[in-house]
């Protein structure tokens, strides 16, 4: 295998060397390099080659700054820049208005599109998001995005196409929790606290700084906290297996920290600072006792379908499934309920129904802002060309007037002489 000199320095030489001399000098360099490599070895030959390339970087060998053969590469571009600056200086007012308008329009357009891109990024970071769905319901033309407690387990049992299920519980009155360290020296109110099944991280993607993501919510009274909460309480220490006291309106309970997730900046329709295991000593007993299908529909239920599953076929089976499991209860309550699914990636912009986990966005605003950004971009470019055209028209008009005046004066002089 042929061993060549350092590619970086060879390319550097080819870049700066005058085209007329490049072939000759490069041939000499390569010939000398081969001799040195045979005598002293490749390492020393490479070093001497690099030194030679640097020493050759001097006037007489460097290619001319005005370009060689291709005038457009240097001279013409330089001339364009000079002409542009002269025109700008000769028409200061028009140039200021023109450039300022274009800059403001483009800036506004960019700012709007940054907002749009941020809004459409929600829940796009989950690897299995494309096959994860939330189960919602419709009763008397009113849509509700939470479900009764037994729904998740029954879905996993009755449908082989369901790979995994998970429930979230935003318990009424417990959205804000008072957290204390074990000694009670530090305490903070924390929002976005949610109870979750142990399978939560099998559907939702998070990066852990401390702890094991696969078992973090398995144990009773386990809690996973955000990196921000961890820093407030423990600084840069690893808080796993430390105890925090969670204060609720109906009591104070000890939880064991089993994980800390990194605040990556990924957006989700489920904003979380604290994730508490559904298997706990406060609301856990109550949650386990919820076996009715027609009551307490406050559990947000998510399913992850298998790769080969058809979401539409799965959804078409839900009515019969619901009647089979809870039809009697709904009949006694005088209710008619229908289940439907919501793709995880669409929830934030397309769902605005009852009992959302948190306030969502609206796809209509995305259309409106995108239209405004497009109009602004079109308008500022149009105004830029319009002002440019007006400037040229004024110049042509001025030139025509001077030429006409000269022609009339000469004609008058000729008529007098006659």
GIPEGI-V541371 format. One record per pair of residues at least 12 apart in sequence whose C-alpha atoms are under 10 Angstrom apart, sorted by the first residue. I is the first residue (numbers start at 1). J is the second residue. Records with the same first field share a line. If there is no record, write none. Layout:
I = J / J
This chain:
3 = 34 / 37 / 42
4 = 30 / 33 / 34 / 42 / 46
5 = 29 / 30 / 33 / 34 / 37 / 42 / 43 / 45 / 46 / 47 / 48 / 49 / 50
6 = 45 / 46 / 47 / 49 / 50
8 = 50
9 = 46 / 49 / 50 / 51 / 52 / 53 / 54
10 = 26 / 29 / 30 / 49 / 50 / 53
12 = 53 / 54 / 57
13 = 25 / 26 / 50 / 52 / 53 / 54 / 56 / 57 / 62
14 = 26 / 53 / 62 / 63
15 = 62 / 63
16 = 56 / 57 / 58 / 61 / 62 / 63 / 64 / 65
17 = 53 / 56 / 57 / 58 / 59 / 60 / 61 / 62 / 63 / 64
18 = 59 / 60 / 61 / 62 / 63 / 64 / 67 / 68
19 = 61 / 62 / 63 / 64 / 68 / 69
20 = 61 / 63 / 68
21 = 60 / 61 / 62 / 63
22 = 61 / 62 / 63
25 = 56 / 61
26 = 53
29 = 49 / 52 / 53
30 = 49
32 = 45 / 48 / 49
33 = 45 / 46 / 47 / 48 / 49 / 52
34 = 46
36 = 48 / 49
66 = 78
91 = 391
94 = 384 / 387 / 388 / 390 / 391
95 = 384 / 387 / 388 / 391
97 = 383 / 384 / 387
98 = 380 / 381 / 383 / 384 / 385 / 386 / 387 / 388
99 = 380 / 384
100 = 380 / 384
101 = 379 / 380 / 381 / 383 / 384
102 = 376 / 377 / 379 / 380 / 381 / 382 / 383 / 384 / 385
103 = 380 / 381
104 = 376 / 377 / 380
105 = 373 / 375 / 376 / 377 / 378 / 379 / 380 / 381
106 = 373 / 376 / 377 / 378 / 380 / 381
107 = 373 / 376 / 377
108 = 372 / 373 / 376 / 377
109 = 369 / 370 / 372 / 373 / 374 / 375 / 376 / 377 / 380
110 = 373 / 377
111 = 373
112 = 366 / 369 / 370 / 372 / 373 / 374
113 = 366 / 369 / 370 / 372 / 373 / 374
115 = 366 / 369 / 370
116 = 363 / 365 / 366 / 367 / 369 / 370 / 373
117 = 366
118 = 266 / 267
119 = 267 / 268 / 348 / 349 / 360 / 361 / 362 / 363 / 365 / 366
120 = 267 / 345 / 346 / 348 / 349 / 361 / 363 / 366
121 = 266 / 267 / 268 / 345 / 348
122 = 266 / 267 / 268 / 269 / 270 / 344 / 345 / 346 / 347 / 348 / 349 / 360 / 361
123 = 204 / 205 / 266 / 267 / 268 / 269 / 270 / 344 / 345 / 346 / 347 / 348
124 = 266 / 267 / 268 / 344 / 345 / 346
125 = 204 / 205 / 206 / 266 / 267 / 268 / 345
126 = 203 / 204 / 205 / 206 / 266 / 268 / 344 / 345
127 = 203 / 204 / 205
128 = 202 / 203 / 204 / 205 / 304 / 305 / 306 / 307 / 344
129 = 203 / 204 / 205 / 304 / 343 / 344 / 345 / 346
130 = 304 / 305 / 307 / 343 / 344 / 345 / 346
131 = 163 / 203 / 303 / 304 / 305 / 306 / 307 / 308 / 309 / 310 / 311 / 343 / 344 / 345
132 = 162 / 163 / 164 / 165 / 203 / 204 / 302 / 303 / 304 / 305 / 306 / 311 / 341 / 342 / 343 / 344 / 345
133 = 165 / 203 / 301 / 302 / 303 / 304 / 305 / 311 / 340 / 341 / 342 / 343 / 344 / 345 / 346 / 347
134 = 146 / 147 / 165 / 166 / 167 / 300 / 301 / 302 / 303 / 304 / 340 / 341 / 342 / 343 / 344 / 347
135 = 147 / 151 / 152 / 299 / 300 / 301 / 302 / 303 / 315 / 318 / 339 / 340 / 341 / 342 / 343
136 = 300 / 301 / 302 / 338 / 339 / 340 / 341 / 342 / 353 / 354
137 = 297 / 337 / 338 / 339 / 340 / 341 / 353 / 354
138 = 336 / 337 / 338 / 339 / 340 / 353
139 = 335 / 336 / 337 / 338 / 339
140 = 335 / 336 / 337 / 338
141 = 337 / 338
142 = 337 / 353 / 354
143 = 337 / 338 / 339 / 340 / 351 / 352 / 353 / 354 / 355
144 = 297 / 298 / 300 / 339 / 352 / 353 / 354 / 355 / 356
145 = 297 / 298 / 299 / 300 / 301 / 339 / 340 / 341 / 342 / 351 / 352 / 353 / 354 / 355 / 356 / 357
146 = 167 / 168 / 169 / 170 / 296 / 297 / 298 / 299 / 300 / 301 / 302 / 353 / 354 / 355 / 356 / 357
147 = 167 / 293 / 294 / 295 / 296 / 297 / 298 / 299 / 300 / 301 / 302 / 339
148 = 167 / 290 / 291 / 292 / 293 / 294 / 295 / 296 / 297 / 298 / 299 / 300 / 301
149 = 167 / 168 / 169 / 287 / 288 / 289 / 290 / 291 / 292 / 293 / 294 / 295 / 296 / 297 / 298 / 299 / 300 / 301
150 = 287 / 288 / 289 / 290 / 291 / 292 / 293 / 297 / 299 / 301 / 325 / 326
151 = 165 / 167 / 291 / 292 / 293 / 297 / 299 / 300 / 301 / 322 / 325 / 326
152 = 164 / 165 / 166 / 167 / 299 / 300 / 301 / 302 / 303
153 = 165 / 166 / 167 / 301
154 = 321 / 322 / 325
155 = 301 / 303 / 318 / 321 / 322
156 = 303 / 304
158 = 321
159 = 305 / 314 / 317 / 318 / 321
160 = 305 / 306 / 309
161 = 303 / 304 / 305 / 306 / 307 / 308 / 309 / 310 / 311 / 314
162 = 303 / 304 / 305 / 306 / 307 / 309 / 314
163 = 202 / 203 / 303 / 304 / 305 / 306 / 307 / 309
164 = 199 / 200 / 202 / 203 / 302 / 303 / 304 / 305 / 306
165 = 197 / 198 / 199 / 200 / 202 / 203 / 301 / 302 / 303 / 304 / 305
166 = 196 / 197 / 198 / 199 / 200 / 201 / 202 / 203 / 204 / 299 / 300 / 301 / 302 / 303 / 304
167 = 195 / 196 / 197 / 198 / 199 / 200 / 278 / 298 / 299 / 300 / 301 / 302 / 303
168 = 194 / 195 / 196 / 197 / 200 / 270 / 275 / 276 / 277 / 278 / 298 / 299 / 300 / 301 / 302 / 357
169 = 193 / 194 / 195 / 196 / 197 / 275 / 276 / 278 / 283 / 287 / 298 / 299 / 300 / 301 / 357
170 = 192 / 193 / 194 / 195 / 196 / 298 / 299 / 300 / 355 / 356 / 357 / 358
171 = 193 / 194 / 195 / 283 / 298 / 299
172 = 298
173 = 248 / 249 / 250
174 = 191 / 192 / 193 / 194 / 195 / 247 / 248 / 249 / 250
175 = 190 / 191 / 192 / 193 / 194 / 248
176 = 189 / 190 / 191 / 192 / 193 / 194 / 247 / 248 / 249
177 = 189 / 190 / 191 / 192 / 193 / 245 / 246 / 247 / 248 / 249 / 252 / 274
178 = 190 / 191 / 244 / 245 / 246 / 247 / 248 / 249 / 252
179 = 229 / 233 / 244 / 245 / 246 / 247 / 248 / 252 / 253 / 254 / 255
180 = 233 / 243 / 244 / 245 / 246 / 247 / 252 / 254
181 = 233 / 234 / 242 / 243 / 244 / 245 / 246 / 254
182 = 242 / 243 / 244 / 245 / 254 / 255
183 = 243 / 244 / 245
184 = 244 / 245
185 = 233
186 = 232 / 233 / 234
187 = 232 / 233 / 244 / 245 / 246 / 247
188 = 229 / 232 / 233
189 = 246 / 247
190 = 229 / 246 / 273 / 274
191 = 271 / 272 / 273 / 274
192 = 270 / 271 / 272 / 273 / 274 / 275 / 357 / 358
193 = 225 / 271 / 272 / 273 / 274 / 275 / 276
194 = 270 / 271 / 272 / 273 / 274 / 275 / 276 / 277 / 278 / 357
195 = 217 / 223 / 274 / 275 / 276 / 277 / 278 / 279 / 280 / 283 / 284 / 299
196 = 217 / 223 / 274 / 275 / 276 / 277 / 278 / 279 / 299 / 300
197 = 217 / 218 / 275 / 276 / 277 / 278 / 279
198 = 213 / 214 / 215 / 216 / 217 / 218 / 219 / 220 / 222 / 276 / 277 / 278 / 279
199 = 214 / 215 / 216 / 217 / 218 / 277
200 = 213 / 214 / 216 / 217 / 275 / 277 / 302
201 = 213 / 214 / 215 / 216 / 217
202 = 214 / 304
203 = 302 / 303 / 304
204 = 268 / 270 / 302 / 304 / 344
205 = 266
206 = 260 / 261 / 262 / 263 / 264 / 266
207 = 260 / 261 / 262 / 263 / 264
208 = 224 / 225 / 226 / 227 / 259 / 260 / 261 / 262 / 263
209 = 226 / 227 / 238 / 259 / 260 / 261 / 262 / 263
210 = 224 / 225 / 227 / 237 / 238 / 239 / 240 / 257 / 258 / 259 / 260 / 261 / 262
211 = 224 / 238 / 239 / 240 / 241 / 257 / 258 / 259 / 260 / 261
212 = 240 / 258 / 259 / 260
213 = 258 / 259 / 260 / 261
215 = 258 / 259
216 = 240 / 256 / 257 / 258 / 259 / 260 / 275 / 276 / 277
217 = 257 / 258 / 259 / 275 / 276 / 277 / 278 / 279
218 = 258 / 277 / 278 / 279
219 = 256 / 258 / 277 / 278 / 279 / 280
220 = 255 / 256 / 276 / 277 / 278 / 279 / 280 / 281 / 284
221 = 253 / 254 / 255 / 256 / 257 / 258 / 276 / 277 / 278 / 279 / 280 / 281 / 282 / 284
222 = 241 / 243 / 244 / 254 / 255 / 256 / 257 / 258 / 259 / 275 / 276 / 277 / 278 / 279 / 280
223 = 240 / 241 / 243 / 244 / 246 / 254 / 255 / 256 / 257 / 258 / 259 / 260 / 274 / 275 / 276 / 277 / 278 / 280
224 = 240 / 255 / 256 / 257 / 258 / 259 / 260 / 261 / 272 / 273 / 274 / 275 / 276 / 277
225 = 239 / 240 / 257 / 258 / 259 / 260 / 261 / 262 / 272 / 273 / 274 / 275 / 276
226 = 259 / 260 / 261 / 262 / 263 / 272 / 273 / 274 / 275
227 = 259 / 260 / 261 / 262 / 263 / 264 / 273
228 = 260 / 261 / 262 / 263 / 273
229 = 260 / 261 / 273 / 274
230 = 257 / 259 / 260 / 261 / 273
238 = 257 / 259 / 260
239 = 256 / 257 / 258 / 259 / 260
240 = 256 / 257 / 258 / 259 / 260
241 = 255 / 256 / 257 / 258 / 259
242 = 255 / 256 / 257 / 258
243 = 255 / 256 / 257 / 258
244 = 256 / 257
246 = 276 / 282
248 = 282
250 = 282 / 283
251 = 282
252 = 282
253 = 280 / 281 / 282
254 = 280 / 281 / 282
255 = 276 / 277 / 280 / 281
256 = 276
257 = 276
259 = 275
260 = 273 / 274
261 = 273 / 274
267 = 348
268 = 344 / 345 / 347 / 348 / 358 / 360
269 = 344 / 345 / 346 / 347 / 348 / 349 / 356 / 357 / 358 / 359 / 360 / 361
270 = 348 / 356 / 357 / 358 / 359 / 360
271 = 357 / 358 / 359
287 = 299
292 = 325 / 326 / 329
293 = 322 / 325 / 326 / 327 / 328 / 329 / 330
294 = 326 / 327 / 328 / 329 / 330 / 331 / 332 / 333 / 335 / 337
295 = 329 / 330 / 333
297 = 355
298 = 355 / 356 / 357
299 = 355 / 357
300 = 355 / 356 / 357
302 = 341 / 342 / 343 / 344
303 = 341 / 343 / 344
304 = 344
311 = 341 / 343
312 = 340 / 341
314 = 340 / 341
315 = 339 / 340 / 341 / 342
316 = 339 / 340 / 341
317 = 339 / 340
318 = 338 / 339 / 340 / 341
319 = 337 / 338 / 339 / 340
320 = 338 / 339
321 = 339
322 = 337 / 338 / 339
323 = 336 / 337 / 338
346 = 363
347 = 360 / 361 / 362
348 = 360 / 361 / 362 / 363
349 = 361 / 362 / 363 / 364 / 365 / 366
350 = 362 / 363 / 364
351 = 363
